[in-house]
């Protein structure tokens, strides 16, 4: 599938995809030694197929559909030399690791500084939608974090954007090293966050304040 075309599928096409995938998944279960005719597994291939399509539905969505809802700040409310951030933190997500098809889940924290000329901003919920869009794909956390900031940069053209994701990977919990308390952090910086390290420090300070306040 070409990710840049973002095809829209009809209900009939969706059902056709389910019907095509079901026998393949039945074969997988049989190869694992299961009896696909036993009561508990009769509907499993169909449910599994629909779940896989849901886990990857972000492949068919364009971040533009969320970030095209734009508002403008005026000079009175946002001076030209301002470097004030818009921060949305603790955006929860669940994604699927492309290496083992195991889930990983965690939180994303995003901040951006509006462009001093266009002063464009978007609805706060739209940033959560962008995280969900990229999470609903076969992913690696590092790429997902970069995709989030790139989409915001491409469609809002901010002075700068930063994202931090923290996640637990079940490919490490359920197999391999079996580390139940390990988490992974990924960061992505663009624009002035690359050239001014103090801004990243301020972002981290804001997050620390917010996370501390959330305890009460």
N, C-alpha and C positions, 0 to 999 in steps of 0.2 A: 504494500500500500504506500502511496506517495503522501507523506505527512503534510506536504505543502498544499495539497488540493483540498483537504478536509471534506471528503465526500459525505453527503447526507443520504442515509439509507431509509427506505420506506419500511413500514411494518412487515410487508411481504418479503422484502429482502432480508430483514432481520430473521424472520422465521426460516427462510431458506438457509441462512448461515447456520442456525441452530441445527437444522436437520442434517446438514453436511458434516458438522463437527461431532454430533452424537455417536455415529458408528466408530469414529476414530477414538473417542474416549472409552467406548465399550471395549475396544481392542486393548487399550492401555490397562484397564482394570483386569481383563483376562490375562494379560501378560504378567500382572502382579500376582496371579494365582487366585483371583476372586471369581465367584460365581455371579455373573451379572443378572441371573434370573432369580436370585434369592430376594425375598421381600424388601429388605433394607436397601438394595441396590437397583431395583427395577427403574426407578425414576432418577437415579443419581447421574447418569450421563447427560440427561437433558438439563438437570439443575446445574451441573458443572459447566456445561456449554454456555448457559445463560449467565452464570457467574463470571466466566472468563470474558465474555463480551462486555459485562458491566465493569470489570476490573480495568478494561482497556478502552473504555468509551472516549477517553480524552484524545485518542488518536484521530477522532473524527470531529474535533472541536478546534476552532481557531481562537486564540486569546483575544483577537480583535473584537470578537462579539461581546466581550466583557469590558474591555478597555476603551471602547468607542464612546461610552457614556462619559462625557467630559464636562467639567465646570471650569470657570475661570475666576481667579482671585483678582481683585483690583489693587491698584497701587496703595490706596488708603489702608487696606487690610494686610497687604503683603509688600513691604518695601523692596525696591530693586536689589538692594545689597543683602537681603535676608538669606540666611542659610538654615532656616528653621525646617525641621523634619516633620513629615507625616508618618506616623508609626502605627502599624497593626501587628500585634504580637500574639503568640499562643494560637496560631492557626493550626488546628489539628488536621492531620492527613493520614491516609493509609495508602500505600502503593504496593507494587509487586516487583520484586527483584528479577531482572531479566536473566540472571545467571542460573538461578535454581527455581524460579517461579514460586518463591516463598514470599510472604508478606513482610513489609517493613512499615513501621508506623511511628509517628512522632509529631513534632510541632515545627512551624515555620514562623520566623520573625522578619518583618519587612519594614524598611524605611525608605522614603524618597524625598528629595528636595525639589520643589517645583522649579521649572525653568524660569529664570528671572525676566525673560522677555514674554513668553507665552502665558506663564502663570497657570498652566493647565493642571487640573487635579481630577481624580476620578472618585466614584463612590467607594467607601471603605469596604463594603462587601465584595466589590469587584476584585480586590486583591486576594480575598479568600477563594473566589471562583478561579482565579488564575492558578493558585496553588493546587486546587482540586483537579483542574484540567490536566496539569502536567503529572500529577500523582496517578491519575487514571490512565496510565500507560505502563508498558513494560519498561522498567527504569533502573538506573543507578542513582543513588542519592546525589552524588557530585554533579552529574549532568542536570538533574532536575533543578538543583539550586541555581545553576547557571541559566537554565531556560527561563526561570521566573524573572530574574533581573533583566535578561535580554528582552523579554516580552514587554516589560514595563518601560525599558529604555526605548524600544522601537515605537511604541504607541503613544507614550506620554512625553517623550523627549525631555526628561527631567534633567536638572543640573547634575544629579547623582542618585544612585539607588544602591541599596545593600540588602542582602538577604542572608539569614542564618537558618539552617535546618538542623534539627537534632532528632535522631531516630534510633529505634531498636530494630535490629535485623534478625528475623526468625531463621534465616539460613545459618546464623551463628548460635541461635538459641536451641534449635531442634536437631542440628546436625553438626558435624565437624568438631570445632572446639567447645561447643555447648556452653557458651558464656551467657548466663541468664541476666546479668546485671550490666552488661557492656552497652554503651550507646556511641553513636557516631555523630560528629558535628561537621557540617560543610558550610563554607561561606562563599559569597560572590559579591564583588564590589565593582561598580562602574561609575564613570564620571568623576565628580569631585571627591568621591570616597577613595579613589585610587591615588589622588594627588595630595589629599589633605588627611593624614592619619588621625588628626585630632577629632575629625568628624566621626570616625569609627569609634573612638573612645567615648564620645558623647552618646552615641547610639547605645553602646554597651552600658553606660551609666543609666540611661533612660530605662533600658530593659531591667537592670538590676532594681531600680526603684519600683517599677511596675510589678515585678515578680515578688519583691518583698511585701508590697501592699496587698497582693493577692492572698497572702496568708491570713488576712484578717476578715 
